[in-house]
Amino acid sequence: MELDYDPLKRFGRHLAELRRAKGISQERLALESGLARSYLSGIERGVRNLSLMNICILAQTLQLPPARLLEFSADPEPESTAPG
Amino acid sequence: MELDYDPLKRFGRHLAELRRAKGISQERLALESGLARSYLSGIERGVRNLSLMNICILAQTLQLPPARLLEFSADPEPESTAPG
């Protein structure tokens, strides 16, 4: 099974949006969740494949249901439109 | 941050329910998702901490949105009621 979208990128963008909507800095979210700041930064940049456990820890820290963190689009990536 | 519930157990039970509701055997889900049967069995028993990537692969295999797989209760575990 190959995914036709990048779940790490979608999750990372979505998490950053949820965090900002709560008015919480990346540093504070890292501190309160117990995750390293550099690790959280990697998650938000979509380069870290975090575990179910850490998804649920981030959800609890943000006072959101775990499912809320996965409410990103799973639509296929649009074709890239190279210029020229 | 400590969780007051076990997300692995909640996820595993919930995944098994979703799979059965689709009328799909564990063997078939393993085959179609590309995960090892023993690994999937461990996930459903709540002893494996799977990654975001594998959550999304299981969701796509079950033709469900990724968030659906995390729609389990995050309520604290009830106090255990030992008999006698």
Backbone of each chain as ProteinMPNN parsed JSONL, in Angstrom:
{"seq_chain_A": "MELDYDPLKRFGRHLAELRRAKGISQERLALESGLARSYLSGIERGVRNLSLMNICILAQTLQLPPARLLEFSADPEPESTAPG", "coords_chain_A": {"N_chain_A": [[0.844, -1.213, 0.0], [0.767, 2.041, -1.054], [0.81, 5.437, -0.162], [-0.99, 8.202, -1.544], [-0.458, 10.716, -0.773], [1.453, 12.841, 1.413], [1.589, 11.969, 4.592], [3.067, 12.885, 6.749], [3.84, 15.5, 6.164], [1.27, 16.668, 5.89], [0.227, 16.264, 8.458], [2.07, 17.702, 10.011], [1.784, 20.381, 9.159], [-0.885, 20.775, 9.864], [-0.848, 20.345, 12.642], [0.752, 22.524, 13.441], [-0.963, 24.586, 12.77], [-3.137, 24.099, 14.519], [-1.832, 24.441, 16.955], [-1.063, 27.156, 16.808], [-3.578, 28.305, 16.675], [-4.391, 27.957, 19.247], [-2.792, 29.725, 20.445], [-0.266, 29.049, 21.353], [3.203, 28.746, 21.744], [5.809, 27.038, 19.889], [7.867, 26.312, 21.527], [6.651, 26.299, 24.056], [4.735, 24.286, 23.74], [6.413, 22.114, 23.352], [7.718, 22.033, 25.835], [5.557, 21.583, 27.617], [4.527, 19.182, 26.71], [6.618, 17.497, 26.942], [8.175, 16.686, 24.883], [11.161, 16.948, 22.924], [12.236, 20.145, 21.817], [13.486, 20.32, 19.294], [12.669, 17.969, 18.138], [9.889, 18.313, 18.012], [9.857, 20.471, 16.273], [10.779, 19.192, 13.951], [8.63, 17.46, 13.53], [6.59, 19.312, 12.919], [7.628, 20.31, 10.588], [7.265, 18.204, 8.985], [9.041, 16.101, 8.71], [9.391, 14.129, 10.524], [8.328, 11.005, 11.65], [6.096, 10.513, 13.749], [4.923, 8.682, 16.702], [1.88, 6.898, 17.6], [1.534, 7.14, 20.389], [2.867, 9.589, 20.91], [1.342, 11.313, 19.331], [-1.031, 11.265, 20.785], [-0.184, 12.331, 23.2], [0.493, 14.933, 22.405], [-2.057, 15.773, 21.646], [-3.421, 15.692, 24.104], [-1.969, 17.612, 25.485], [-2.631, 19.881, 24.02], [-5.224, 19.983, 24.678], [-7.176, 18.689, 23.094], [-9.267, 16.323, 21.323], [-7.743, 13.205, 20.36], [-8.325, 12.455, 17.663], [-8.743, 14.873, 16.408], [-6.281, 15.826, 15.651], [-5.665, 14.403, 13.432], [-7.277, 15.34, 11.506], [-6.73, 16.207, 8.796], [-6.491, 16.854, 5.267], [-6.731, 13.969, 3.224], [-6.539, 13.845, 0.576], [-5.247, 13.167, -2.733], [-1.987, 14.446, -3.616], [-1.855, 17.453, -5.499], [-1.03, 17.591, -9.01], [2.281, 18.56, -9.64], [3.089, 21.76, -10.82], [5.282, 22.603, -12.865], [7.042, 25.5, -13.829], [7.1, 26.996, -17.155]], "CA_chain_A": [[0.0, 0.0, 0.0], [1.466, 3.326, -1.134], [-0.092, 6.569, 0.026], [-0.848, 9.188, -2.613], [-0.196, 12.007, -0.155], [2.498, 12.711, 2.431], [0.894, 12.202, 5.86], [3.93, 13.616, 7.682], [3.702, 16.932, 5.826], [-0.092, 17.117, 6.209], [0.104, 16.299, 9.91], [2.912, 18.774, 10.545], [1.138, 21.671, 8.88], [-2.133, 20.816, 10.628], [-0.479, 20.509, 14.056], [1.209, 23.906, 13.638], [-2.17, 25.433, 12.73], [-3.881, 23.897, 15.771], [-1.036, 25.039, 18.029], [-1.161, 28.617, 16.711], [-4.965, 28.669, 17.001], [-4.46, 27.967, 20.711], [-1.89, 30.775, 20.918], [0.829, 28.405, 22.083], [4.457, 28.701, 20.988], [6.388, 25.706, 19.72], [8.67, 26.074, 22.729], [5.768, 25.956, 25.188], [4.146, 22.969, 23.464], [7.475, 21.136, 23.612], [7.935, 21.983, 27.289], [4.4, 20.999, 28.318], [4.306, 17.797, 26.284], [7.79, 16.708, 27.297], [8.943, 16.352, 23.672], [12.255, 17.883, 22.651], [11.872, 21.216, 20.886], [13.996, 19.991, 17.955], [11.822, 16.879, 17.63], [8.607, 18.939, 17.667], [10.108, 21.259, 15.061], [10.829, 18.224, 12.858], [7.252, 17.001, 13.294], [5.837, 20.377, 12.237], [8.165, 20.449, 9.226], [6.855, 17.026, 8.215], [10.173, 15.208, 8.461], [9.439, 13.131, 11.585], [7.202, 10.079, 11.651], [5.889, 10.293, 15.189], [4.141, 7.502, 17.072], [0.534, 7.058, 18.169], [1.677, 7.642, 21.754], [3.197, 11.018, 20.893], [0.173, 12.029, 18.807], [-2.0, 11.394, 21.877], [0.403, 13.252, 24.181], [0.322, 16.286, 21.857], [-3.496, 16.086, 21.712], [-3.779, 15.997, 25.496], [-1.335, 18.9, 25.832], [-3.416, 20.929, 23.361], [-6.612, 19.798, 25.148], [-8.003, 18.33, 21.939], [-9.382, 14.867, 21.139], [-6.687, 12.716, 19.466], [-8.754, 12.427, 16.26], [-8.659, 16.241, 15.856], [-4.936, 16.029, 15.091], [-5.577, 13.72, 12.14], [-8.291, 15.881, 10.6], [-6.145, 16.892, 7.654], [-6.952, 16.259, 4.013], [-6.0, 12.804, 2.714], [-6.667, 13.865, -0.886], [-3.952, 13.059, -3.415], [-1.254, 15.682, -3.906], [-2.092, 17.936, -6.867], [0.128, 17.503, -9.903], [3.14, 19.746, -9.513], [3.035, 22.536, -12.067], [6.585, 23.222, -13.095], [6.889, 26.626, -14.77], [7.727, 26.909, -18.477]], "C_chain_A": [[0.87, 1.252, 0.0], [0.448, 4.433, -0.923], [0.118, 7.566, -1.103], [-0.824, 10.61, -2.045], [0.869, 11.765, 0.912], [1.885, 13.011, 3.8], [1.744, 12.992, 6.856], [3.818, 15.12, 7.443], [2.313, 17.449, 6.214], [-0.274, 17.266, 7.713], [0.857, 17.497, 10.481], [2.283, 20.147, 10.362], [-0.09, 21.847, 9.768], [-1.839, 21.045, 12.115], [-0.058, 21.953, 14.333], [0.016, 24.86, 13.644], [-2.957, 25.326, 14.043], [-3.158, 24.571, 16.939], [-1.178, 26.56, 18.011], [-2.569, 29.092, 17.061], [-5.18, 28.717, 18.51], [-3.55, 29.043, 21.309], [-0.713, 30.239, 21.703], [2.067, 28.376, 21.199], [4.947, 27.264, 20.88], [7.181, 25.33, 20.985], [7.787, 25.624, 23.898], [5.139, 24.578, 24.986], [5.171, 21.866, 23.738], [7.635, 20.941, 25.12], [6.793, 21.238, 27.979], [4.169, 19.544, 27.944], [5.461, 16.894, 26.701], [8.58, 16.244, 26.083], [10.056, 17.384, 23.49], [11.799, 18.91, 21.613], [12.298, 20.881, 19.452], [13.152, 18.886, 17.306], [10.471, 17.447, 17.172], [8.743, 19.776, 16.392], [10.137, 20.344, 13.831], [9.453, 17.679, 12.51], [6.491, 18.055, 12.49], [6.345, 20.62, 10.823], [7.879, 19.219, 8.372], [7.99, 16.082, 7.895], [10.303, 14.132, 9.545], [8.159, 12.311, 11.582], [6.9, 9.693, 13.096], [4.944, 9.122, 15.443], [2.752, 7.893, 17.568], [0.616, 7.657, 19.57], [1.945, 9.149, 21.762], [2.086, 11.866, 20.282], [-0.807, 12.29, 19.958], [-1.494, 12.323, 22.98], [0.249, 14.698, 23.693], [-1.148, 16.707, 21.938], [-3.883, 16.474, 23.137], [-3.184, 17.338, 25.929], [-2.13, 20.066, 25.241], [-4.89, 20.9, 23.789], [-7.58, 19.593, 23.986], [-8.166, 16.818, 21.912], [-8.308, 14.395, 20.155], [-7.081, 12.787, 17.978], [-8.608, 13.798, 15.598], [-7.318, 16.466, 15.154], [-4.774, 15.35, 13.732], [-6.622, 14.228, 11.142], [-7.662, 16.775, 9.545], [-6.659, 16.204, 6.395], [-6.081, 15.068, 3.63], [-6.198, 12.709, 1.201], [-5.285, 13.724, -1.517], [-3.311, 14.422, -3.594], [-1.636, 16.152, -5.307], [-0.827, 17.751, -7.697], [0.984, 18.748, -9.716], [3.171, 20.446, -10.867], [4.358, 23.272, -12.212], [6.422, 24.357, -14.104], [7.602, 26.337, -16.089], [7.545, 25.558, -19.1]], "O_chain_A": [[1.622, 1.492, 0.945], [-0.661, 4.367, -1.453], [1.239, 7.764, -1.57], [-1.128, 11.577, -2.743], [1.151, 10.621, 1.27], [1.682, 14.176, 4.141], [1.203, 13.691, 7.713], [3.715, 15.908, 8.383], [2.186, 18.528, 6.792], [-0.845, 18.246, 8.191], [0.338, 18.217, 11.334], [2.254, 20.964, 11.282], [-0.313, 22.911, 10.345], [-2.507, 21.848, 12.765], [-0.461, 22.538, 15.338], [-0.02, 25.819, 14.415], [-3.385, 26.334, 14.604], [-3.785, 25.188, 17.799], [-1.385, 27.184, 19.052], [-2.739, 30.149, 17.668], [-6.053, 29.438, 18.993], [-3.536, 29.25, 22.523], [-0.216, 30.899, 22.615], [1.981, 28.017, 20.025], [4.561, 26.394, 21.661], [7.159, 24.186, 21.437], [8.128, 24.695, 24.63], [5.021, 23.797, 25.93], [4.835, 20.817, 24.287], [7.682, 19.812, 25.608], [7.027, 20.369, 28.819], [3.676, 18.76, 28.755], [5.304, 15.678, 26.801], [9.547, 15.495, 26.222], [9.903, 18.548, 23.86], [11.079, 18.588, 20.667], [11.55, 21.132, 18.506], [12.95, 18.871, 16.091], [9.974, 17.112, 16.097], [7.851, 19.782, 15.543], [9.581, 20.689, 12.788], [9.141, 17.461, 11.339], [5.83, 17.733, 11.503], [5.597, 21.078, 9.959], [8.206, 19.188, 7.185], [7.921, 15.337, 6.917], [11.221, 13.314, 9.495], [7.054, 12.85, 11.519], [7.386, 8.679, 13.598], [4.264, 8.638, 14.538], [2.489, 9.048, 17.906], [-0.138, 8.57, 19.905], [1.327, 9.893, 22.524], [1.905, 13.019, 20.673], [-1.345, 13.39, 20.09], [-2.281, 13.02, 23.62], [-0.087, 15.585, 24.477], [-1.452, 17.857, 22.258], [-4.585, 17.462, 23.351], [-3.822, 18.104, 26.652], [-2.285, 21.108, 25.878], [-5.698, 21.699, 23.314], [-8.636, 20.219, 23.903], [-7.307, 16.096, 22.419], [-7.992, 15.114, 19.207], [-6.256, 13.139, 17.135], [-8.379, 13.892, 14.392], [-7.239, 17.212, 14.178], [-3.861, 15.676, 12.972], [-6.829, 13.637, 10.083], [-8.013, 17.948, 9.414], [-7.198, 15.099, 6.459], [-4.854, 15.136, 3.699], [-6.046, 11.638, 0.613], [-4.279, 14.107, -0.921], [-4.004, 15.433, -3.71], [-1.732, 15.331, -6.219], [0.288, 17.751, -7.174], [0.464, 19.861, -9.643], [3.267, 19.806, -11.915], [4.525, 24.4, -11.747], [5.744, 24.195, -15.119], [8.556, 25.561, -16.149], [8.014, 25.324, -20.214]]}, "seq_chain_B": "MELDYDPLKRFGRHLAELRRAKGISQERLALESGLARSYLSGIERGVRNLSLMNICILAQTLQLPPARLLEFSADPEPESTAPG", "coords_chain_B": {"N_chain_B": [[4.411, 15.083, 30.349], [1.924, 12.885, 31.18], [-0.224, 10.336, 30.08], [-3.628, 9.663, 30.945], [-4.838, 7.423, 30.11], [-4.581, 4.422, 28.134], [-3.352, 4.742, 25.087], [-2.573, 2.916, 23.15], [-3.926, 0.524, 23.676], [-6.581, 1.458, 23.449], [-6.602, 2.309, 20.762], [-6.022, -0.11, 19.455], [-8.205, -1.808, 20.073], [-10.239, -0.301, 18.9], [-9.456, -0.213, 16.2], [-9.681, -2.932, 15.543], [-12.433, -3.206, 15.77], [-13.341, -1.491, 13.715], [-12.243, -2.79, 11.519], [-13.579, -5.287, 11.613], [-16.177, -4.386, 11.234], [-16.062, -3.752, 8.602], [-15.959, -6.213, 7.578], [-13.548, -7.514, 7.16], [-10.815, -9.698, 7.364], [-8.116, -10.119, 9.755], [-5.882, -11.12, 8.535], [-6.311, -10.445, 5.84], [-6.33, -7.647, 5.968], [-3.725, -7.203, 6.781], [-2.322, -8.213, 4.563], [-3.245, -6.522, 2.48], [-2.48, -4.013, 3.357], [0.186, -4.243, 3.595], [1.508, -4.581, 5.941], [3.104, -6.696, 8.35], [1.478, -9.664, 9.402], [1.839, -10.473, 12.085], [2.675, -8.13, 13.249], [0.442, -6.461, 12.872], [-1.354, -7.885, 14.434], [-0.219, -7.444, 16.945], [-0.62, -4.678, 17.116], [-3.437, -4.572, 17.254], [-3.788, -5.869, 19.66], [-2.871, -3.969, 21.307], [-0.217, -3.645, 22.009], [1.687, -2.573, 20.422], [3.267, 0.358, 19.375], [2.384, 2.083, 16.962], [3.318, 4.014, 13.988], [2.535, 7.34, 12.716], [2.598, 7.209, 9.896], [1.953, 4.477, 9.424], [-0.578, 4.383, 10.612], [-1.979, 5.95, 8.78], [-1.699, 4.43, 6.485], [-3.141, 2.127, 7.195], [-5.655, 3.325, 7.456], [-6.142, 4.152, 4.797], [-6.209, 1.657, 3.557], [-8.472, 0.574, 4.739], [-10.264, 2.248, 3.645], [-11.032, 4.622, 4.959], [-11.195, 7.897, 6.516], [-8.134, 9.184, 7.926], [-8.492, 10.309, 10.527], [-10.662, 8.933, 11.528], [-9.709, 6.594, 12.614], [-8.659, 7.357, 14.995], [-10.753, 7.914, 16.569], [-11.42, 7.091, 19.263], [-12.304, 6.704, 22.729], [-10.843, 9.085, 24.893], [-11.065, 9.237, 27.532], [-10.257, 9.064, 31.042], [-9.012, 5.944, 32.376], [-11.355, 3.829, 33.979], [-11.579, 3.359, 37.552], [-10.151, 0.372, 38.69], [-12.137, -2.34, 39.655], [-11.745, -4.369, 41.987], [-12.831, -7.581, 42.924], [-14.591, -8.476, 45.978]], "CA_chain_B": [[2.966, 14.806, 30.139], [1.524, 11.476, 31.301], [-1.613, 10.123, 29.66], [-4.385, 8.928, 31.954], [-5.448, 6.26, 29.461], [-3.584, 3.734, 27.316], [-3.782, 4.959, 23.701], [-2.301, 1.733, 22.336], [-5.056, -0.395, 23.897], [-7.802, 2.053, 22.867], [-6.467, 2.264, 19.307], [-6.075, -1.499, 19.005], [-9.603, -2.285, 20.149], [-11.022, 0.469, 17.939], [-9.074, -0.682, 14.864], [-10.271, -4.263, 15.335], [-13.864, -2.989, 15.548], [-13.516, -0.916, 12.369], [-11.907, -3.849, 10.562], [-14.676, -6.268, 11.594], [-17.352, -3.721, 10.662], [-15.876, -3.812, 7.146], [-15.964, -7.623, 7.183], [-12.203, -7.836, 6.668], [-10.024, -10.475, 8.328], [-6.819, -9.543, 10.103], [-4.956, -11.579, 7.508], [-6.505, -9.665, 4.615], [-5.89, -6.27, 6.224], [-2.255, -7.243, 6.767], [-1.898, -8.417, 3.18], [-3.548, -5.357, 1.641], [-1.759, -2.83, 3.835], [1.62, -4.486, 3.493], [2.075, -4.782, 7.277], [3.199, -8.098, 8.74], [0.332, -10.125, 10.183], [2.194, -10.49, 13.511], [2.73, -6.722, 13.67], [-0.951, -6.014, 12.958], [-1.919, -8.546, 15.611], [0.298, -6.705, 18.1], [-1.315, -3.382, 17.15], [-4.817, -4.774, 17.719], [-3.73, -6.247, 21.075], [-2.481, -2.793, 22.078], [1.155, -3.749, 22.512], [2.586, -1.956, 19.458], [3.113, 1.802, 19.241], [2.626, 2.287, 15.523], [3.635, 5.385, 13.564], [1.574, 8.102, 11.913], [2.587, 6.652, 8.54], [1.208, 3.221, 9.401], [-1.988, 4.709, 10.881], [-2.572, 6.444, 7.536], [-1.754, 3.294, 5.556], [-4.289, 1.305, 7.611], [-6.871, 4.078, 7.12], [-6.365, 4.076, 3.349], [-6.576, 0.269, 3.243], [-9.868, 0.403, 5.185], [-11.039, 3.292, 2.963], [-11.565, 5.526, 5.979], [-10.309, 9.041, 6.764], [-7.204, 8.875, 9.013], [-9.02, 10.709, 11.845], [-11.633, 7.929, 11.992], [-8.983, 5.567, 13.387], [-8.342, 7.881, 16.333], [-11.999, 8.279, 17.253], [-11.679, 6.263, 20.439], [-12.43, 7.527, 23.927], [-9.617, 9.462, 25.595], [-11.424, 9.413, 28.949], [-9.39, 8.288, 31.941], [-9.406, 4.569, 32.689], [-12.13, 3.751, 35.226], [-10.899, 2.665, 38.653], [-10.38, -1.072, 38.618], [-12.996, -2.753, 40.771], [-11.36, -5.719, 42.395], [-13.943, -8.192, 43.657], [-14.403, -8.774, 47.393]], "C_chain_B": [[2.719, 13.302, 30.207], [0.064, 11.362, 30.84], [-2.342, 9.337, 30.751], [-5.253, 7.841, 31.309], [-4.353, 5.621, 28.61], [-3.981, 3.837, 25.841], [-3.558, 3.736, 22.816], [-3.449, 0.732, 22.455], [-6.336, 0.162, 23.248], [-7.766, 1.968, 21.345], [-6.658, 0.843, 18.802], [-7.493, -2.051, 18.98], [-10.453, -1.627, 19.066], [-10.729, 0.005, 16.505], [-9.717, -2.039, 14.563], [-11.771, -4.132, 15.069], [-14.129, -2.465, 14.135], [-13.269, -1.984, 11.298], [-13.05, -4.853, 10.446], [-15.935, -5.673, 10.971], [-17.284, -3.715, 9.134], [-15.87, -5.254, 6.642], [-14.626, -8.105, 6.647], [-11.457, -8.611, 7.753], [-8.713, -9.759, 8.613], [-5.783, -9.89, 9.024], [-5.072, -10.721, 6.239], [-6.039, -8.221, 4.807], [-4.366, -6.196, 6.198], [-1.75, -7.31, 5.329], [-2.074, -7.146, 2.353], [-2.769, -4.11, 2.069], [-0.252, -2.994, 3.673], [2.3, -4.623, 4.852], [2.127, -6.282, 7.573], [2.0, -8.456, 9.619], [0.619, -10.071, 11.687], [2.241, -9.068, 14.081], [1.312, -6.18, 13.859], [-1.644, -6.626, 14.173], [-1.479, -7.82, 16.889], [-0.356, -5.338, 18.247], [-2.711, -3.573, 17.743], [-4.86, -5.207, 19.188], [-3.233, -5.091, 21.948], [-1.082, -2.86, 22.639], [2.172, -3.124, 21.545], [2.247, -0.473, 19.31], [3.397, 2.186, 17.796], [2.815, 3.762, 15.19], [2.468, 6.012, 12.812], [1.457, 7.516, 10.504], [1.748, 5.373, 8.48], [-0.269, 3.409, 9.759], [-2.666, 5.104, 9.566], [-2.665, 5.342, 6.478], [-2.933, 2.383, 5.907], [-5.601, 2.004, 7.253], [-7.171, 3.962, 5.627], [-6.792, 2.665, 2.944], [-8.045, 0.015, 3.611], [-10.814, 1.404, 4.516], [-11.783, 4.181, 3.957], [-10.654, 6.75, 6.081], [-9.384, 8.712, 7.942], [-7.784, 9.189, 10.395], [-9.968, 9.661, 12.422], [-10.947, 6.889, 12.888], [-8.628, 6.038, 14.792], [-9.602, 8.284, 17.097], [-12.351, 7.271, 18.333], [-11.786, 7.208, 21.63], [-11.066, 7.823, 24.526], [-9.945, 9.772, 27.054], [-10.461, 8.604, 29.813], [-9.923, 6.874, 32.129], [-10.262, 4.593, 33.952], [-11.3, 3.036, 36.288], [-11.166, 1.173, 38.499], [-11.151, -1.483, 39.864], [-12.679, -4.201, 41.092], [-12.499, -6.329, 43.205], [-13.567, -8.426, 45.124], [-13.728, -7.634, 48.113]], "O_chain_B": [[3.24, 12.541, 29.392], [-0.77, 12.201, 31.179], [-1.763, 8.464, 31.398], [-6.254, 7.402, 31.874], [-3.305, 6.23, 28.394], [-4.855, 3.097, 25.388], [-4.277, 3.542, 21.836], [-3.89, 0.162, 21.457], [-7.076, -0.567, 22.587], [-8.756, 1.606, 20.709], [-7.376, 0.619, 17.828], [-7.923, -2.674, 18.009], [-11.265, -2.276, 18.406], [-11.645, -0.15, 15.698], [-10.231, -2.264, 13.467], [-12.321, -4.858, 14.241], [-15.033, -2.94, 13.447], [-13.993, -2.066, 10.306], [-13.449, -5.231, 9.344], [-16.672, -6.362, 10.267], [-18.312, -3.678, 8.457], [-15.787, -5.498, 5.439], [-14.569, -8.988, 5.791], [-11.469, -8.223, 8.921], [-8.257, -8.919, 7.838], [-4.936, -9.074, 8.659], [-4.068, -10.326, 5.647], [-5.424, -7.64, 3.912], [-3.789, -5.249, 5.663], [-0.862, -6.555, 4.935], [-1.173, -6.742, 1.618], [-2.442, -3.259, 1.241], [0.491, -2.013, 3.619], [3.521, -4.763, 4.924], [1.285, -7.043, 7.096], [1.567, -7.668, 10.46], [-0.242, -9.674, 12.472], [1.894, -8.836, 15.239], [1.011, -5.531, 14.86], [-2.424, -5.962, 14.854], [-2.281, -7.612, 17.799], [-0.617, -4.887, 19.362], [-3.12, -2.823, 18.629], [-5.841, -4.948, 19.885], [-3.179, -5.209, 23.172], [-0.782, -2.206, 23.637], [3.374, -3.141, 21.812], [1.085, -0.104, 19.14], [4.516, 2.568, 17.453], [2.515, 4.642, 15.998], [1.555, 5.332, 12.343], [0.354, 7.348, 9.983], [0.924, 5.212, 7.579], [-1.122, 2.673, 9.263], [-3.775, 4.66, 9.269], [-3.597, 5.324, 5.674], [-3.644, 1.92, 5.016], [-6.547, 1.36, 6.802], [-8.31, 3.705, 5.234], [-7.649, 2.504, 2.075], [-8.765, -0.671, 2.887], [-12.015, 1.409, 4.786], [-12.976, 4.45, 3.82], [-9.467, 6.659, 5.769], [-9.808, 8.025, 8.872], [-7.589, 8.417, 11.334], [-10.074, 9.51, 13.639], [-11.563, 6.371, 13.819], [-8.334, 5.229, 15.671], [-9.521, 8.921, 18.147], [-13.429, 6.676, 18.325], [-11.402, 8.374, 21.542], [-10.229, 6.929, 24.656], [-9.199, 10.48, 27.73], [-9.919, 7.59, 29.374], [-11.128, 6.635, 32.052], [-9.932, 5.303, 34.902], [-10.435, 2.218, 35.973], [-12.291, 0.766, 38.209], [-10.858, -1.038, 40.974], [-13.27, -5.127, 40.538], [-13.068, -5.668, 44.074], [-12.392, -8.557, 45.466], [-13.492, -7.718, 49.319]]}, "name": "protein", "num_of_chains": 2, "seq": "MELDYDPLKRFGRHLAELRRAKGISQERLALESGLARSYLSGIERGVRNLSLMNICILAQTLQLPPARLLEFSADPEPESTAPGMELDYDPLKRFGRHLAELRRAKGISQERLALESGLARSYLSGIERGVRNLSLMNICILAQTLQLPPARLLEFSADPEPESTAPG"}
